[in-house]
Amino acid sequence: MQIISVIATLILCYLLIMNYQDTAGITILSSNFAQLFRITPFTATLNMALYTLLIFILGEISAVFFFIPLYKSLKEKFNAYKRELEKGSISNTSAEAKIQVLENKITVLEKALDDALKNN
């Protein structure tokens, strides 16, 4: 996943360097809409490198805002699953401890029975 980020950054740097001298015009308000609202049309002229950088940053921000809810949801599910595993391991440890106690009692009873049989 990191290699994709590195490649995207290198492509962005290449595009910025190659388009540094070029300009791009962006129409904010076209003449048709301007006549409809009786205001003056508005266009912006940007350096193409700045335009490319702006589009890249806006894309990154939108991707972050798109994936934050998904990340939080998956994190909550992961934490719930982790708690369930911890509960299971605690109950397994408790069961193993009970089994060990019973085995010790059986060993003591067997020894007591052998001692009682030897004395008779």
C-alpha positions in Angstrom: 0.0 0.0 0.0 2.9 2.4 0.7 4.3 1.7 -2.7 1.2 3.1 -4.3 1.5 6.3 -2.2 5.2 6.7 -3.2 4.3 6.2 -6.9 1.4 8.7 -6.7 3.7 11.2 -5.1 6.4 10.7 -7.7 3.8 11.1 -10.5 2.5 14.3 -8.8 6.1 15.7 -8.6 6.6 14.9 -12.3 3.4 16.6 -13.3 4.2 19.6 -11.3 7.6 20.0 -12.8 6.4 19.4 -16.4 3.5 21.8 -16.1 5.1 24.6 -14.1 5.1 27.1 -17.1 1.6 26.3 -18.3 -1.6 28.0 -17.1 -5.2 26.8 -16.9 -8.4 28.8 -17.0 -11.2 27.8 -14.7 -14.7 29.2 -15.2 -16.3 29.8 -11.8 -19.4 31.5 -13.2 -20.2 31.2 -16.9 -21.7 34.1 -19.0 -25.0 32.3 -19.3 -25.5 32.0 -15.6 -24.1 35.5 -15.1 -26.8 37.0 -17.4 -29.4 34.9 -15.6 -28.4 36.3 -12.2 -27.4 39.7 -13.7 -23.8 39.6 -12.3 -20.5 39.6 -14.1 -19.0 36.3 -15.2 -15.9 35.1 -13.3 -13.0 33.0 -14.5 -9.8 32.2 -12.7 -6.4 31.6 -14.3 -4.1 29.3 -12.4 -0.7 28.0 -12.9 -1.1 24.4 -14.1 1.3 23.1 -11.4 -0.8 24.8 -8.7 -4.0 23.4 -10.3 -2.6 19.9 -10.3 -1.4 20.2 -6.6 -4.8 21.6 -5.6 -6.7 18.7 -7.3 -4.3 16.2 -5.6 -4.8 17.7 -2.2 -8.6 17.8 -2.6 -8.5 14.2 -3.7 -6.5 13.2 -0.6 -8.8 15.1 1.7 -11.9 13.5 0.2 -10.4 10.0 0.4 -9.6 10.6 4.1 -13.1 11.8 4.9 -14.6 8.9 2.9 -12.6 6.2 4.8 -12.7 7.6 8.3 -16.2 6.1 9.1 -15.1 2.8 7.6 -11.9 2.8 9.7 -13.8 3.6 12.9 -16.3 0.9 12.2 -13.6 -1.7 11.6 -11.7 -0.6 14.7 -14.8 -1.0 16.9 -15.4 -4.5 15.5 -11.8 -5.4 16.0 -11.9 -4.2 19.6 -15.1 -6.2 20.3 -13.6 -9.3 18.7 -10.4 -8.8 20.8 -12.5 -8.6 24.0 -14.3 -11.8 23.1 -11.0 -13.6 22.6 -9.8 -12.3 26.0 -12.9 -13.5 27.7 -12.5 -16.9 26.0 -8.9 -17.2 27.0 -9.8 -16.3 30.6 -12.5 -18.9 30.8 -10.0 -21.5 29.2 -7.4 -20.6 31.9 -10.1 -20.9 34.6 -11.1 -24.3 33.2 -7.5 -25.5 33.0 -7.0 -24.4 36.6 -10.0 -26.4 37.8 -8.8 -29.5 35.9 -5.4 -29.1 37.5 -7.0 -28.9 41.0 -9.1 -32.0 40.3 -6.0 -33.9 39.1 -4.1 -32.9 42.2 -7.0 -34.1 44.4 -7.1 -37.4 42.5 -3.3 -37.9 43.0 -3.7 -37.2 46.8 -6.6 -39.6 47.1 -4.7 -42.3 45.1 -1.7 -41.9 47.4 -3.9 -42.0 50.5 -5.6 -45.2 49.2 -2.2 -46.8 48.5 -1.0 -45.9 52.0 -4.2 -47.3 53.6 -3.9 -50.5 51.7 -0.2 -50.9 52.7 -1.1 -50.4 56.4 -3.8 -53.2 56.3 
